[in-house]
């Protein structure tokens, strides 16, 4: 069922090529435009869930497309940032974040098959991780100093904070799922 929350999730997927083009356009305003697209996508991430709950328009398709859209835009954007800044200090948190996203997605799918999906529900820790991750990515896309602030360096610091929260939340999800996994193994 395509409702407004689902359209917002799909919009994030459709914004990925727009973001990619803007990221590589050799124009002084391109980083600001790409950052704006990413921020808009991050806002739709929050808004689609809020509207789905508020309007009671949750659906199986929404439960599928929302996390897929989130992971696609985050992973693609992290790869763009890594392409532009191919250094170990960007690679390390990118690997941690992508690893966690794949691991937890697979864990949630497996837990759903076992009938224990609620064991690995999104937590407050996951929401904090996402918040720091989105701010970090926005800073890293923008890249340049702003009003004397070292935006890129702030983004790197926040990306490491997001990576730490990523590991922490992954460990919490795995610990929560362990009793079910051991029981069903």
PEQUI-V19250 format. One record per residue. N is the residue number from 0. RES is the residue in one small letter. SS is DSSP state (H for helix, E for strand, L for the rest). PHI is phi in degrees with one decimal (none if undefined). D_CENTER is the distance of its C-alpha to the mean C-alpha in Angstrom with 2 decimals. Layout:
N|RES|SS|PHI|D_CENTER ; N|RES|SS|PHI|D_CENTER
//
This chain:
0|x|L|none|23.68 ; 1|x|L|-95.2|22.15 ; 2|x|L|-117.4|21.96 ; 3|x|H|-59.1|20.32 ; 4|x|H|-57.8|17.12 ; 5|x|H|-67.7|16.85 ; 6|x|H|-62.8|17.75 ; 7|x|H|-64.6|14.96 ; 8|x|H|-64.9|12.44 ; 9|x|H|-62.6|14.58 ; 10|x|H|-58.1|14.71 ; 11|x|H|-59.0|11.07 ; 12|x|H|-65.0|12.18 ; 13|x|H|-69.5|15.37 ; 14|x|H|-77.1|13.97 ; 15|x|H|-59.5|12.65 ; 16|x|H|-63.5|16.32 ; 17|x|H|-63.1|17.18 ; 18|x|H|-60.0|14.65 ; 19|x|H|-61.5|16.02 ; 20|x|H|-63.0|19.55 ; 21|x|H|-62.8|19.21 ; 22|x|H|-63.2|17.70 ; 23|x|H|-102.9|20.88 ; 24|x|L|-65.8|23.46 ; 25|x|L|-82.5|26.09 ; 26|x|L|-134.9|26.61 ; 27|x|L|-58.3|26.43 ; 28|x|L|-87.0|24.45 ; 29|x|H|-61.0|21.80 ; 30|x|H|-60.5|19.39 ; 31|x|H|-65.5|19.72 ; 32|x|H|-64.8|19.25 ; 33|x|H|-63.6|16.12 ; 34|x|H|-63.4|14.69 ; 35|x|H|-60.9|15.94 ; 36|x|H|-63.4|14.30 ; 37|x|H|-65.2|10.80 ; 38|x|H|-62.0|11.77 ; 39|x|H|-59.8|13.23 ; 40|x|H|-62.4|10.23 ; 41|x|H|-63.8|8.35 ; 42|x|H|-66.5|11.69 ; 43|x|H|-65.1|11.97 ; 44|x|H|-61.4|8.94 ; 45|x|H|-69.8|11.13 ; 46|x|H|-65.6|14.29 ; 47|x|H|-63.1|14.15 ; 48|x|H|-66.8|13.96 ; 49|x|H|-60.4|16.54 ; 50|x|H|-66.3|18.80 ; 51|x|H|-61.3|18.70 ; 52|x|H|-72.0|19.88 ; 53|x|H|-63.0|22.22 ; 54|x|L|-92.0|23.83 ; 55|x|L|52.8|23.77 ; 56|x|L|-116.5|22.23 ; 57|x|L|-70.6|20.03 ; 58|x|L|-151.3|20.57 ; 59|x|H|-62.7|20.02 ; 60|x|H|-64.6|18.54 ; 61|x|H|-63.5|16.10 ; 62|x|H|-64.3|15.15 ; 63|x|H|-82.8|14.57 ; 64|x|H|-73.6|13.03 ; 65|x|H|-60.5|10.48 ; 66|x|H|-67.4|8.31 ; 67|x|H|-64.4|9.35 ; 68|x|H|-61.7|8.49 ; 69|x|H|-60.3|4.84 ; 70|x|H|-67.1|4.98 ; 71|x|H|-61.3|7.65 ; 72|x|H|-68.1|6.76 ; 73|x|H|-68.0|4.34 ; 74|x|H|-66.4|7.18 ; 75|x|H|-60.7|9.82 ; 76|x|H|-66.7|9.38 ; 77|x|H|-61.5|9.52 ; 78|x|H|-67.1|12.48 ; 79|x|H|-61.6|14.02 ; 80|x|H|-63.2|14.02 ; 81|x|H|-64.0|15.51 ; 82|x|H|-62.5|17.97 ; 83|x|H|-75.0|19.15 ; 84|x|L|-127.9|19.36 ; 85|x|L|-79.5|20.28 ; 86|x|L|-127.8|21.06 ; 87|x|H|-62.3|20.70 ; 88|x|H|-75.5|19.16 ; 89|x|H|-94.7|16.08 ; 90|x|H|-58.1|16.29 ; 91|x|H|-57.8|16.42 ; 92|x|H|-67.7|13.11 ; 93|x|H|-63.7|11.40 ; 94|x|H|-60.3|13.39 ; 95|x|H|-59.7|12.58 ; 96|x|H|-66.7|8.78 ; 97|x|H|-66.4|9.39 ; 98|x|H|-56.7|12.33 ; 99|x|H|-63.2|10.82 ; 100|x|H|-61.1|8.34 ; 101|x|H|-68.1|11.59 ; 102|x|H|-60.7|13.81 ; 103|x|H|-72.6|12.42 ; 104|x|H|-61.8|12.08 ; 105|x|H|-64.6|15.64 ; 106|x|H|-61.9|16.77 ; 107|x|H|-62.5|15.86 ; 108|x|H|-63.9|17.64 ; 109|x|H|-64.2|20.53 ; 110|x|H|-63.0|20.87 ; 111|x|H|-63.6|21.03 ; 112|x|H|-63.8|23.79 ; 113|x|L|-83.9|25.57 ; 114|x|L|77.7|25.44 ; 115|x|L|-127.7|23.53 ; 116|x|H|-58.0|20.06 ; 117|x|H|-64.4|20.46 ; 118|x|H|-64.6|20.69 ; 119|x|H|-119.4|16.93 ; 120|x|L|-68.0|15.81 ; 121|x|L|-60.9|12.80 ; 122|x|L|-111.0|14.34 ; 123|x|H|-60.7|14.61 ; 124|x|H|-60.5|13.46 ; 125|x|H|-63.7|10.08 ; 126|x|H|-69.4|9.97 ; 127|x|H|-65.1|11.23 ; 128|x|H|-57.5|8.80 ; 129|x|H|-63.4|5.91 ; 130|x|H|-60.3|8.74 ; 131|x|H|-64.4|9.87 ; 132|x|H|-62.6|6.85 ; 133|x|H|-66.1|6.78 ; 134|x|H|-64.4|10.54 ; 135|x|H|-59.8|10.85 ; 136|x|H|-63.1|9.33 ; 137|x|H|-58.3|11.58 ; 138|x|H|-63.7|14.41 ; 139|x|H|-71.1|14.14 ; 140|x|H|-67.2|14.28 ; 141|x|H|-62.6|17.22 ; 142|x|L|74.8|18.80 ; 143|x|L|-89.0|22.19 ; 144|x|L|-60.4|23.86 ; 145|x|E|-134.7|24.10 ; 146|x|L|53.2|27.19 ; 147|x|L|82.8|27.85 ; 148|x|E|-85.1|24.49 ; 149|x|L|-77.3|23.01 ; 150|x|H|-57.8|19.58 ; 151|x|H|-61.6|18.54 ; 152|x|H|-64.7|19.82 ; 153|x|H|-62.3|18.12 ; 154|x|H|-61.0|14.77 ; 155|x|H|-63.0|15.76 ; 156|x|H|-59.8|16.81 ; 157|x|H|-67.7|13.68 ; 158|x|H|-65.3|11.69 ; 159|x|H|-66.9|14.30 ; 160|x|H|-61.8|14.05 ; 161|x|H|-62.4|10.34 ; 162|x|H|-65.0|11.55 ; 163|x|H|-64.1|14.45 ; 164|x|H|-63.7|12.69 ; 165|x|H|-61.5|10.58 ; 166|x|H|-63.5|14.05 ; 167|x|H|-60.5|15.66 ; 168|x|H|-67.4|13.55 ; 169|x|H|-62.3|13.97 ; 170|x|H|-62.0|17.65 ; 171|x|H|-63.9|17.97 ; 172|x|H|-64.0|16.64 ; 173|x|H|-64.5|19.00 ; 174|x|H|-63.4|21.82 ; 175|x|H|-66.1|21.49 ; 176|x|H|-84.3|21.63 ; 177|x|H|-54.5|24.36 ; 178|x|H|-58.8|27.33 ; 179|x|H|-69.4|26.47 ; 180|x|H|-64.4|25.82 ; 181|x|H|-66.9|29.10 ; 182|x|H|-65.0|30.98 ; 183|x|H|-92.7|29.98 ; 184|x|L|-71.5|30.30
//
